[in-house]
Amino acid sequence: MTDKTITVEQTGSPIRRPSDQRATLIGLGLNKRHRRRTLEDTPQVRGMIAKVAHLVRVVDEA
């Protein structure tokens, strides 16, 4: 277990995007623009962020 966290903010809409990208946003706990979530910094979370990098931005890494 790591105690590192990463905060992501949704910047784009999942409208007219593939369903797997919408599901990835939901998996990250995001569903509306400008919502932020602080998540555990794991390789799985990093992969999810990379998949929807055009819809989210990393706000903070701690």
All heavy atoms as TSV, in Angstrom:
chain	resi	resn	atom	element	x	y	z
A	1	MET	N	N	0.840	-1.194	0.000
A	1	MET	CA	C	0.000	0.000	0.000
A	1	MET	C	C	0.878	1.248	0.000
A	1	MET	O	O	1.826	1.348	0.767
A	1	MET	CB	C	-0.886	0.028	1.250
A	1	MET	CG	C	-1.992	-0.998	1.274
A	1	MET	SD	S	-3.251	-0.698	0.049
A	1	MET	CE	C	-4.176	0.575	0.849
A	2	THR	N	N	0.526	2.165	-0.856
A	2	THR	CA	C	1.220	3.442	-0.882
A	2	THR	C	C	0.319	4.496	-0.283
A	2	THR	O	O	-0.910	4.387	-0.310
A	2	THR	CB	C	1.591	3.850	-2.319
A	2	THR	OG1	O	0.381	4.083	-3.040
A	2	THR	CG2	C	2.387	2.774	-3.014
A	3	ASP	N	N	0.925	5.530	0.271
A	3	ASP	CA	C	0.120	6.614	0.807
A	3	ASP	C	C	0.148	7.810	-0.131
A	3	ASP	O	O	-0.279	8.893	0.233
A	3	ASP	CB	C	0.584	7.002	2.207
A	3	ASP	CG	C	2.075	7.313	2.254
A	3	ASP	OD1	O	2.759	7.113	1.236
A	3	ASP	OD2	O	2.539	7.757	3.312
A	4	LYS	N	N	0.634	7.587	-1.350
A	4	LYS	CA	C	0.635	8.660	-2.335
A	4	LYS	C	C	-0.747	8.786	-2.948
A	4	LYS	O	O	-1.444	7.801	-3.152
A	4	LYS	CB	C	1.657	8.381	-3.436
A	4	LYS	CG	C	3.080	8.450	-2.964
A	4	LYS	CD	C	4.032	8.330	-4.118
A	4	LYS	CE	C	5.457	8.512	-3.640
A	4	LYS	NZ	N	6.386	8.580	-4.764
A	5	THR	N	N	-1.123	10.034	-3.260
A	5	THR	CA	C	-2.423	10.266	-3.881
A	5	THR	C	C	-2.243	11.121	-5.123
A	5	THR	O	O	-1.216	11.781	-5.297
A	5	THR	CB	C	-3.397	10.974	-2.919
A	5	THR	OG1	O	-2.841	12.231	-2.548
A	5	THR	CG2	C	-3.658	10.139	-1.680
A	6	ILE	N	N	-3.265	11.102	-5.944
A	6	ILE	CA	C	-3.280	11.910	-7.159
A	6	ILE	C	C	-4.688	12.491	-7.288
A	6	ILE	O	O	-5.674	11.789	-7.064
A	6	ILE	CB	C	-2.880	11.068	-8.389
A	6	ILE	CG1	C	-2.780	11.928	-9.625
A	6	ILE	CG2	C	-3.813	9.919	-8.608
A	6	ILE	CD1	C	-2.100	11.228	-10.788
A	7	THR	N	N	-4.772	13.775	-7.585
A	7	THR	CA	C	-6.060	14.439	-7.754
A	7	THR	C	C	-6.269	14.732	-9.224
A	7	THR	O	O	-5.411	15.327	-9.864
A	7	THR	CB	C	-6.115	15.751	-6.939
A	7	THR	OG1	O	-5.872	15.447	-5.568
A	7	THR	CG2	C	-7.475	16.412	-7.072
A	8	VAL	N	N	-7.412	14.274	-9.741
A	8	VAL	CA	C	-7.734	14.497	-11.146
A	8	VAL	C	C	-9.036	15.291	-11.244
A	8	VAL	O	O	-9.910	15.173	-10.392
A	8	VAL	CB	C	-7.867	13.176	-11.933
A	8	VAL	CG1	C	-6.548	12.466	-12.017
A	8	VAL	CG2	C	-8.905	12.265	-11.336
A	9	GLU	N	N	-9.124	16.103	-12.287
A	9	GLU	CA	C	-10.318	16.894	-12.551
A	9	GLU	C	C	-10.804	16.575	-13.956
A	9	GLU	O	O	-10.003	16.526	-14.890
A	9	GLU	CB	C	-10.020	18.390	-12.441
A	9	GLU	CG	C	-11.212	19.273	-12.765
A	9	GLU	CD	C	-10.899	20.756	-12.675
A	9	GLU	OE1	O	-9.742	21.117	-12.381
A	9	GLU	OE2	O	-11.810	21.552	-12.922
A	10	GLN	N	N	-12.102	16.371	-14.098
A	10	GLN	CA	C	-12.665	16.103	-15.416
A	10	GLN	C	C	-12.787	17.419	-16.171
A	10	GLN	O	O	-13.358	18.384	-15.671
A	10	GLN	CB	C	-14.024	15.434	-15.285
A	10	GLN	CG	C	-14.622	15.054	-16.623
A	10	GLN	CD	C	-15.904	14.284	-16.490
A	10	GLN	OE1	O	-16.205	13.747	-15.436
A	10	GLN	NE2	N	-16.670	14.235	-17.562
A	11	THR	N	N	-12.237	17.462	-17.389
A	11	THR	CA	C	-12.284	18.680	-18.192
A	11	THR	C	C	-13.135	18.513	-19.445
A	11	THR	O	O	-13.502	19.502	-20.062
A	11	THR	CB	C	-10.870	19.109	-18.617
A	11	THR	OG1	O	-10.277	18.040	-19.345
A	11	THR	CG2	C	-10.016	19.444	-17.416
A	12	GLY	N	N	-13.401	17.285	-19.836
A	12	GLY	CA	C	-14.163	17.046	-21.056
A	12	GLY	C	C	-15.408	16.234	-20.791
A	12	GLY	O	O	-15.541	15.595	-19.753
A	13	SER	N	N	-16.303	16.250	-21.757
A	13	SER	CA	C	-17.563	15.520	-21.636
A	13	SER	C	C	-17.445	14.148	-22.304
A	13	SER	O	O	-16.808	14.019	-23.351
A	13	SER	CB	C	-18.666	16.325	-22.309
A	13	SER	OG	O	-19.830	15.551	-22.416
A	14	PRO	N	N	-18.089	13.131	-21.725
A	14	PRO	CA	C	-18.076	11.809	-22.353
A	14	PRO	C	C	-19.104	11.665	-23.479
A	14	PRO	O	O	-19.202	10.602	-24.081
A	14	PRO	CB	C	-18.401	10.870	-21.197
A	14	PRO	CG	C	-19.241	11.698	-20.288
A	14	PRO	CD	C	-18.692	13.101	-20.394
A	15	ILE	N	N	-19.829	12.737	-23.766
A	15	ILE	CA	C	-20.818	12.673	-24.842
A	15	ILE	C	C	-20.088	12.436	-26.173
A	15	ILE	O	O	-19.059	13.044	-26.445
A	15	ILE	CB	C	-21.638	13.982	-24.894
A	15	ILE	CG1	C	-22.472	14.109	-23.632
A	15	ILE	CG2	C	-22.523	14.022	-26.136
A	15	ILE	CD1	C	-23.166	15.448	-23.489
A	16	ARG	N	N	-20.624	11.534	-26.979
A	16	ARG	CA	C	-20.056	11.148	-28.280
A	16	ARG	C	C	-18.666	10.534	-28.151
A	16	ARG	O	O	-17.835	10.657	-29.047
A	16	ARG	CB	C	-20.045	12.323	-29.250
A	16	ARG	CG	C	-21.461	12.839	-29.563
A	16	ARG	CD	C	-21.457	13.890	-30.610
A	16	ARG	NE	N	-20.934	13.328	-31.855
A	16	ARG	CZ	C	-20.861	13.976	-33.008
A	16	ARG	NH1	N	-21.286	15.210	-33.091
A	16	ARG	NH2	N	-20.363	13.414	-34.079
A	17	ARG	N	N	-18.428	9.876	-27.041
A	17	ARG	CA	C	-17.186	9.124	-26.830
A	17	ARG	C	C	-17.546	7.646	-26.721
A	17	ARG	O	O	-18.680	7.302	-26.382
A	17	ARG	CB	C	-16.496	9.560	-25.534
A	17	ARG	CG	C	-16.121	11.018	-25.481
A	17	ARG	CD	C	-14.892	11.281	-26.312
A	17	ARG	NE	N	-14.546	12.703	-26.267
A	17	ARG	CZ	C	-13.667	13.258	-27.042
A	17	ARG	NH1	N	-13.023	12.540	-27.950
A	17	ARG	NH2	N	-13.405	14.534	-26.958
A	18	PRO	N	N	-16.583	6.769	-26.963
A	18	PRO	CA	C	-16.860	5.334	-26.815
A	18	PRO	C	C	-17.291	4.990	-25.385
A	18	PRO	O	O	-16.890	5.645	-24.422
A	18	PRO	CB	C	-15.518	4.672	-27.145
A	18	PRO	CG	C	-14.811	5.668	-27.989
A	18	PRO	CD	C	-15.246	7.023	-27.494
A	19	SER	N	N	-18.117	3.962	-25.261
A	19	SER	CA	C	-18.674	3.595	-23.962
A	19	SER	C	C	-17.585	3.191	-22.965
A	19	SER	O	O	-17.752	3.379	-21.762
A	19	SER	CB	C	-19.680	2.464	-24.115
A	19	SER	OG	O	-19.066	1.330	-24.686
A	20	ASP	N	N	-16.453	2.651	-23.455
A	20	ASP	CA	C	-15.392	2.270	-22.516
A	20	ASP	C	C	-14.737	3.498	-21.882
A	20	ASP	O	O	-14.300	3.445	-20.729
A	20	ASP	CB	C	-14.351	1.376	-23.180
A	20	ASP	CG	C	-13.662	2.031	-24.357
A	20	ASP	OD1	O	-14.286	2.890	-25.006
A	20	ASP	OD2	O	-12.501	1.693	-24.640
A	21	GLN	N	N	-14.695	4.619	-22.612
A	21	GLN	CA	C	-14.145	5.844	-22.022
A	21	GLN	C	C	-15.095	6.397	-20.967
A	21	GLN	O	O	-14.671	6.858	-19.907
A	21	GLN	CB	C	-13.879	6.890	-23.100
A	21	GLN	CG	C	-12.747	6.500	-24.022
A	21	GLN	CD	C	-12.465	7.550	-25.078
A	21	GLN	OE1	O	-12.994	8.650	-25.049
A	21	GLN	NE2	N	-11.603	7.197	-26.025
A	22	ARG	N	N	-16.389	6.333	-21.232
A	22	ARG	CA	C	-17.379	6.759	-20.240
A	22	ARG	C	C	-17.258	5.895	-18.983
A	22	ARG	O	O	-17.278	6.403	-17.851
A	22	ARG	CB	C	-18.782	6.648	-20.823
A	22	ARG	CG	C	-19.884	7.142	-19.905
A	22	ARG	CD	C	-21.255	6.901	-20.520
A	22	ARG	NE	N	-21.375	7.500	-21.835
A	22	ARG	CZ	C	-22.098	8.589	-22.088
A	22	ARG	NH1	N	-22.745	9.191	-21.124
A	22	ARG	NH2	N	-22.174	9.060	-23.318
A	23	ALA	N	N	-17.113	4.589	-19.170
A	23	ALA	CA	C	-16.984	3.673	-18.044
A	23	ALA	C	C	-15.702	3.939	-17.262
A	23	ALA	O	O	-15.688	3.813	-16.030
A	23	ALA	CB	C	-17.011	2.226	-18.539
A	24	THR	N	N	-14.638	4.321	-17.945
A	24	THR	CA	C	-13.386	4.639	-17.268
A	24	THR	C	C	-13.547	5.872	-16.395
A	24	THR	O	O	-13.064	5.917	-15.265
A	24	THR	CB	C	-12.256	4.839	-18.289
A	24	THR	OG1	O	-12.114	3.639	-19.052
A	24	THR	CG2	C	-10.937	5.127	-17.599
A	25	LEU	N	N	-14.244	6.887	-16.900
A	25	LEU	CA	C	-14.511	8.080	-16.085
A	25	LEU	C	C	-15.309	7.722	-14.836
A	25	LEU	O	O	-15.006	8.189	-13.736
A	25	LEU	CB	C	-15.267	9.132	-16.899
A	25	LEU	CG	C	-14.462	9.913	-17.921
A	25	LEU	CD1	C	-15.394	10.817	-18.725
A	25	LEU	CD2	C	-13.385	10.738	-17.258
A	26	ILE	N	N	-16.319	6.881	-15.002
A	26	ILE	CA	C	-17.122	6.463	-13.856
A	26	ILE	C	C	-16.261	5.674	-12.876
A	26	ILE	O	O	-16.371	5.841	-11.664
A	26	ILE	CB	C	-18.344	5.646	-14.327
A	26	ILE	CG1	C	-19.298	6.563	-15.092
A	26	ILE	CG2	C	-19.058	4.982	-13.159
A	26	ILE	CD1	C	-20.414	5.852	-15.817
A	27	GLY	N	N	-15.364	4.845	-13.404
A	27	GLY	CA	C	-14.447	4.095	-12.551
A	27	GLY	C	C	-13.523	4.992	-11.748
A	27	GLY	O	O	-13.122	4.652	-10.634
A	28	LEU	N	N	-13.203	6.150	-12.320
A	28	LEU	CA	C	-12.387	7.128	-11.600
A	28	LEU	C	C	-13.222	7.964	-10.638
A	28	LEU	O	O	-12.678	8.783	-9.898
A	28	LEU	CB	C	-11.679	8.065	-12.596
A	28	LEU	CG	C	-10.541	7.462	-13.408
A	28	LEU	CD1	C	-10.116	8.423	-14.510
A	28	LEU	CD2	C	-9.365	7.129	-12.513
A	29	GLY	N	N	-14.532	7.781	-10.659
A	29	GLY	CA	C	-15.411	8.542	-9.769
A	29	GLY	C	C	-15.810	9.890	-10.327
A	29	GLY	O	O	-16.239	10.771	-9.585
A	30	LEU	N	N	-15.680	10.058	-11.643
A	30	LEU	CA	C	-16.022	11.330	-12.280
A	30	LEU	C	C	-17.248	11.137	-13.160
A	30	LEU	O	O	-17.403	10.099	-13.784
A	30	LEU	CB	C	-14.851	11.822	-13.132
A	30	LEU	CG	C	-13.541	12.047	-12.391
A	30	LEU	CD1	C	-12.418	12.256	-13.369
A	30	LEU	CD2	C	-13.653	13.221	-11.451
A	31	ASN	N	N	-18.117	12.155	-13.202
A	31	ASN	CA	C	-19.263	12.066	-14.106
A	31	ASN	C	C	-19.707	13.412	-14.641
A	31	ASN	O	O	-20.568	13.461	-15.502
A	31	ASN	CB	C	-20.437	11.345	-13.442
A	31	ASN	CG	C	-20.973	12.103	-12.244
A	31	ASN	OD1	O	-20.357	13.062	-11.782
A	31	ASN	ND2	N	-22.115	11.685	-11.732
A	32	LYS	N	N	-19.155	14.500	-14.141
A	32	LYS	CA	C	-19.497	15.824	-14.660
A	32	LYS	C	C	-18.233	16.657	-14.746
A	32	LYS	O	O	-17.280	16.441	-13.987
A	32	LYS	CB	C	-20.507	16.533	-13.742
A	32	LYS	CG	C	-21.870	15.884	-13.752
A	32	LYS	CD	C	-22.852	16.681	-12.952
A	32	LYS	CE	C	-24.209	15.998	-13.000
A	32	LYS	NZ	N	-25.165	16.635	-12.095
A	33	ARG	N	N	-18.240	17.601	-15.667
A	33	ARG	CA	C	-17.061	18.445	-15.847
A	33	ARG	C	C	-16.754	19.216	-14.575
A	33	ARG	O	O	-17.656	19.601	-13.837
A	33	ARG	CB	C	-17.284	19.413	-17.005
A	33	ARG	CG	C	-17.349	18.703	-18.354
A	33	ARG	CD	C	-17.490	19.649	-19.496
A	33	ARG	NE	N	-16.321	20.513	-19.535
A	33	ARG	CZ	C	-16.291	21.698	-20.144
A	33	ARG	NH1	N	-17.348	22.156	-20.755
A	33	ARG	NH2	N	-15.194	22.409	-20.146
A	34	HIS	N	N	-15.484	19.440	-14.347
A	34	HIS	CA	C	-14.937	20.210	-13.224
A	34	HIS	C	C	-15.079	19.509	-11.878
A	34	HIS	O	O	-14.803	20.116	-10.856
A	34	HIS	CB	C	-15.535	21.623	-13.163
A	34	HIS	CG	C	-15.417	22.350	-14.472
A	34	HIS	ND1	N	-14.205	22.681	-15.024
A	34	HIS	CD2	C	-16.355	22.753	-15.355
A	34	HIS	CE1	C	-14.405	23.278	-16.194
A	34	HIS	NE2	N	-15.708	23.327	-16.411
A	35	ARG	N	N	-15.500	18.257	-11.877
A	35	ARG	CA	C	-15.498	17.491	-10.634
A	35	ARG	C	C	-14.089	16.983	-10.398
A	35	ARG	O	O	-13.366	16.631	-11.331
A	35	ARG	CB	C	-16.454	16.298	-10.727
A	35	ARG	CG	C	-17.900	16.701	-10.814
A	35	ARG	CD	C	-18.650	16.254	-9.574
A	35	ARG	NE	N	-19.987	16.826	-9.565
A	35	ARG	CZ	C	-21.096	16.095	-9.541
A	35	ARG	NH1	N	-21.023	14.785	-9.542
A	35	ARG	NH2	N	-22.262	16.684	-9.505
A	36	ARG	N	N	-13.709	16.922	-9.130
A	36	ARG	CA	C	-12.374	16.448	-8.770
A	36	ARG	C	C	-12.485	15.232	-7.871
A	36	ARG	O	O	-13.407	15.129	-7.062
A	36	ARG	CB	C	-11.593	17.537	-8.033
A	36	ARG	CG	C	-11.234	18.698	-8.904
A	36	ARG	CD	C	-10.405	19.706	-8.157
A	36	ARG	NE	N	-10.049	20.817	-9.045
A	36	ARG	CZ	C	-9.135	21.717	-8.759
A	36	ARG	NH1	N	-8.475	21.668	-7.626
A	36	ARG	NH2	N	-8.869	22.676	-9.621
A	37	ARG	N	N	-11.517	14.337	-8.011
A	37	ARG	CA	C	-11.424	13.181	-7.144
A	37	ARG	C	C	-9.970	12.991	-6.753
A	37	ARG	O	O	-9.070	13.124	-7.589
A	37	ARG	CB	C	-11.908	11.904	-7.840
A	37	ARG	CG	C	-13.390	11.797	-8.007
A	37	ARG	CD	C	-14.103	11.588	-6.673
A	37	ARG	NE	N	-15.531	11.530	-6.844
A	37	ARG	CZ	C	-16.343	12.577	-6.740
A	37	ARG	NH1	N	-15.845	13.763	-6.486
A	37	ARG	NH2	N	-17.635	12.436	-6.889
A	38	THR	N	N	-9.751	12.662	-5.497
A	38	THR	CA	C	-8.420	12.312	-5.019
A	38	THR	C	C	-8.374	10.797	-4.904
A	38	THR	O	O	-9.171	10.199	-4.184
A	38	THR	CB	C	-8.142	12.980	-3.662
A	38	THR	OG1	O	-8.250	14.391	-3.827
A	38	THR	CG2	C	-6.739	12.641	-3.176
A	39	LEU	N	N	-7.436	10.203	-5.634
A	39	LEU	CA	C	-7.345	8.750	-5.734
A	39	LEU	C	C	-5.979	8.277	-5.293
A	39	LEU	O	O	-5.005	9.028	-5.304
A	39	LEU	CB	C	-7.593	8.323	-7.184
A	39	LEU	CG	C	-8.882	8.831	-7.825
A	39	LEU	CD1	C	-8.794	8.727	-9.331
A	39	LEU	CD2	C	-10.060	8.056	-7.296
A	40	GLU	N	N	-5.908	7.011	-4.929
A	40	GLU	CA	C	-4.624	6.394	-4.593
A	40	GLU	C	C	-3.789	6.294	-5.866
A	40	GLU	O	O	-4.298	5.936	-6.924
A	40	GLU	CB	C	-4.866	5.015	-3.999
A	40	GLU	CG	C	-3.642	4.386	-3.398
A	40	GLU	CD	C	-3.954	3.071	-2.714
A	40	GLU	OE1	O	-5.128	2.785	-2.485
A	40	GLU	OE2	O	-3.005	2.339	-2.439
A	41	ASP	N	N	-2.518	6.619	-5.765
A	41	ASP	CA	C	-1.634	6.627	-6.931
A	41	ASP	C	C	-1.093	5.226	-7.167
A	41	ASP	O	O	-0.077	4.829	-6.617
A	41	ASP	CB	C	-0.500	7.630	-6.712
A	41	ASP	CG	C	0.288	7.887	-7.988
A	41	ASP	OD1	O	-0.047	7.294	-9.022
A	41	ASP	OD2	O	1.232	8.689	-7.941
A	42	THR	N	N	-1.812	4.460	-7.998
A	42	THR	CA	C	-1.405	3.092	-8.329
A	42	THR	C	C	-1.236	2.982	-9.840
A	42	THR	O	O	-1.739	3.825	-10.588
A	42	THR	CB	C	-2.471	2.079	-7.877
A	42	THR	OG1	O	-3.672	2.322	-8.613
A	42	THR	CG2	C	-2.751	2.181	-6.382
A	43	PRO	N	N	-0.555	1.960	-10.304
A	43	PRO	CA	C	-0.422	1.761	-11.753
A	43	PRO	C	C	-1.782	1.614	-12.451
A	43	PRO	O	O	-1.952	2.058	-13.588
A	43	PRO	CB	C	0.401	0.476	-11.875
A	43	PRO	CG	C	1.176	0.406	-10.619
A	43	PRO	CD	C	0.285	1.009	-9.565
A	44	GLN	N	N	-2.756	0.998	-11.763
A	44	GLN	CA	C	-4.072	0.832	-12.360
A	44	GLN	C	C	-4.748	2.187	-12.571
A	44	GLN	O	O	-5.328	2.441	-13.636
A	44	GLN	CB	C	-4.963	-0.048	-11.463
A	44	GLN	CG	C	-4.504	-1.479	-11.377
A	44	GLN	CD	C	-3.410	-1.716	-10.346
A	44	GLN	OE1	O	-2.997	-0.800	-9.633
A	44	GLN	NE2	N	-2.926	-2.937	-10.263
A	45	VAL	N	N	-4.669	3.060	-11.572
A	45	VAL	CA	C	-5.273	4.387	-11.687
A	45	VAL	C	C	-4.544	5.198	-12.751
A	45	VAL	O	O	-5.165	5.896	-13.554
A	45	VAL	CB	C	-5.271	5.106	-10.321
A	45	VAL	CG1	C	-5.667	6.567	-10.468
A	45	VAL	CG2	C	-6.214	4.404	-9.350
A	46	ARG	N	N	-3.220	5.094	-12.785
A	46	ARG	CA	C	-2.447	5.810	-13.817
A	46	ARG	C	C	-2.863	5.352	-15.210
A	46	ARG	O	O	-2.954	6.151	-16.140
A	46	ARG	CB	C	-0.949	5.561	-13.622
A	46	ARG	CG	C	-0.361	6.259	-12.432
A	46	ARG	CD	C	-0.165	7.710	-12.727
A	46	ARG	NE	N	0.480	8.381	-11.613
A	46	ARG	CZ	C	0.947	9.603	-11.659
A	46	ARG	NH1	N	0.864	10.295	-12.780
A	46	ARG	NH2	N	1.476	10.163	-10.611
A	47	GLY	N	N	-3.114	4.057	-15.381
A	47	GLY	CA	C	-3.549	3.541	-16.675
A	47	GLY	C	C	-4.913	4.071	-17.071
A	47	GLY	O	O	-5.155	4.398	-18.236
A	48	MET	N	N	-5.814	4.172	-16.098
A	48	MET	CA	C	-7.145	4.713	-16.375
A	48	MET	C	C	-7.045	6.181	-16.777
A	48	MET	O	O	-7.726	6.633	-17.701
A	48	MET	CB	C	-8.050	4.556	-15.152
A	48	MET	CG	C	-8.398	3.123	-14.837
A	48	MET	SD	S	-9.232	2.935	-13.270
A	48	MET	CE	C	-10.873	3.497	-13.686
A	49	ILE	N	N	-6.183	6.931	-16.091
A	49	ILE	CA	C	-5.990	8.340	-16.426
A	49	ILE	C	C	-5.410	8.463	-17.835
A	49	ILE	O	O	-5.827	9.315	-18.621
A	49	ILE	CB	C	-5.100	9.031	-15.374
A	49	ILE	CG1	C	-5.845	9.116	-14.040
A	49	ILE	CG2	C	-4.677	10.419	-15.846
A	49	ILE	CD1	C	-4.979	9.547	-12.882
A	50	ALA	N	N	-4.467	7.604	-18.175
A	50	ALA	CA	C	-3.858	7.645	-19.506
A	50	ALA	C	C	-4.897	7.352	-20.593
A	50	ALA	O	O	-4.853	7.937	-21.677
A	50	ALA	CB	C	-2.713	6.641	-19.584
A	51	LYS	N	N	-5.845	6.470	-20.285
A	51	LYS	CA	C	-6.859	6.097	-21.274
A	51	LYS	C	C	-7.780	7.268	-21.611
A	51	LYS	O	O	-8.230	7.410	-22.744
A	51	LYS	CB	C	-7.684	4.920	-20.757
A	51	LYS	CG	C	-8.727	4.450	-21.720
A	51	LYS	CD	C	-9.326	3.144	-21.278
A	51	LYS	CE	C	-10.324	2.680	-22.311
A	51	LYS	NZ	N	-10.607	1.257	-22.188
A	52	VAL	N	N	-8.069	8.111	-20.623
A	52	VAL	CA	C	-8.966	9.252	-20.843
A	52	VAL	C	C	-8.223	10.570	-20.616
A	52	VAL	O	O	-8.782	11.539	-20.129
A	52	VAL	CB	C	-10.231	9.165	-19.953
A	52	VAL	CG1	C	-11.125	8.029	-20.378
A	52	VAL	CG2	C	-9.855	9.053	-18.486
A	53	ALA	N	N	-6.952	10.601	-21.001
A	53	ALA	CA	C	-6.116	11.786	-20.759
A	53	ALA	C	C	-6.669	13.029	-21.442
A	53	ALA	O	O	-6.427	14.141	-20.984
A	53	ALA	CB	C	-4.690	11.519	-21.223
A	54	HIS	N	N	-7.405	12.852	-22.535
A	54	HIS	CA	C	-7.985	13.985	-23.245
A	54	HIS	C	C	-9.248	14.513	-22.561
A	54	HIS	O	O	-9.762	15.559	-22.955
A	54	HIS	CB	C	-8.296	13.584	-24.690
A	54	HIS	CG	C	-9.197	12.390	-24.789
A	54	HIS	ND1	N	-8.785	11.127	-24.425
A	54	HIS	CD2	C	-10.482	12.279	-25.185
A	54	HIS	CE1	C	-9.787	10.284	-24.617
A	54	HIS	NE2	N	-10.827	10.959	-25.071
A	55	LEU	N	N	-9.728	13.832	-21.527
A	55	LEU	CA	C	-10.930	14.258	-20.815
A	55	LEU	C	C	-10.657	14.691	-19.375
A	55	LEU	O	O	-11.552	15.213	-18.718
A	55	LEU	CB	C	-11.963	13.117	-20.794
A	55	LEU	CG	C	-12.462	12.621	-22.146
A	55	LEU	CD1	C	-13.380	11.435	-21.951
A	55	LEU	CD2	C	-13.163	13.720	-22.893
A	56	VAL	N	N	-9.452	14.436	-18.879
A	56	VAL	CA	C	-9.121	14.781	-17.491
A	56	VAL	C	C	-7.779	15.487	-17.438
A	56	VAL	O	O	-7.009	15.458	-18.404
A	56	VAL	CB	C	-9.061	13.522	-16.586
A	56	VAL	CG1	C	-10.380	12.792	-16.550
A	56	VAL	CG2	C	-7.955	12.588	-17.008
A	57	ARG	N	N	-7.527	16.131	-16.302
A	57	ARG	CA	C	-6.204	16.693	-16.071
A	57	ARG	C	C	-5.803	16.387	-14.636
A	57	ARG	O	O	-6.651	16.324	-13.735
A	57	ARG	CB	C	-6.151	18.175	-16.344
A	57	ARG	CG	C	-6.835	19.068	-15.353
A	57	ARG	CD	C	-6.753	20.536	-15.762
A	57	ARG	NE	N	-7.476	21.367	-14.819
A	57	ARG	CZ	C	-6.897	22.036	-13.810
A	57	ARG	NH1	N	-5.599	21.977	-13.639
A	57	ARG	NH2	N	-7.618	22.754	-12.990
A	58	VAL	N	N	-4.511	16.193	-14.441
A	58	VAL	CA	C	-3.984	15.928	-13.108
A	58	VAL	C	C	-3.774	17.274	-12.426
A	58	VAL	O	O	-3.038	18.127	-12.925
A	58	VAL	CB	C	-2.660	15.139	-13.181
A	58	VAL	CG1	C	-2.069	14.964	-11.804
A	58	VAL	CG2	C	-2.904	13.789	-13.838
A	59	VAL	N	N	-4.444	17.461	-11.300
A	59	VAL	CA	C	-4.385	18.720	-10.585
A	59	VAL	C	C	-3.229	18.705	-9.586
A	59	VAL	O	O	-2.496	19.675	-9.466
A	59	VAL	CB	C	-5.717	18.986	-9.849
A	59	VAL	CG1	C	-5.647	20.278	-9.051
A	59	VAL	CG2	C	-6.856	19.049	-10.841
A	60	ASP	N	N	-3.101	17.590	-8.879
A	60	ASP	CA	C	-2.122	17.537	-7.798
A	60	ASP	C	C	-1.620	16.116	-7.624
A	60	ASP	O	O	-2.390	15.170	-7.739
A	60	ASP	CB	C	-2.760	18.022	-6.488
A	60	ASP	CG	C	-1.766	18.130	-5.352
A	60	ASP	OD1	O	-0.612	18.526	-5.621
A	60	ASP	OD2	O	-2.127	17.800	-4.214
A	61	GLU	N	N	-0.325	16.005	-7.353
A	61	GLU	CA	C	0.267	14.708	-7.016
A	61	GLU	C	C	0.948	14.867	-5.672
A	61	GLU	O	O	1.810	15.727	-5.513
A	61	GLU	CB	C	1.288	14.286	-8.064
A	61	GLU	CG	C	0.686	14.036	-9.429
A	61	GLU	CD	C	1.711	13.566	-10.439
A	61	GLU	OE1	O	2.494	12.665	-10.094
A	61	GLU	OE2	O	1.736	14.106	-11.544
A	62	ALA	N	N	0.534	14.068	-4.711
A	62	ALA	CA	C	1.117	14.177	-3.367
A	62	ALA	C	C	1.524	12.801	-2.864
A	62	ALA	O	O	1.002	11.818	-3.257
A	62	ALA	CB	C	0.120	14.799	-2.404
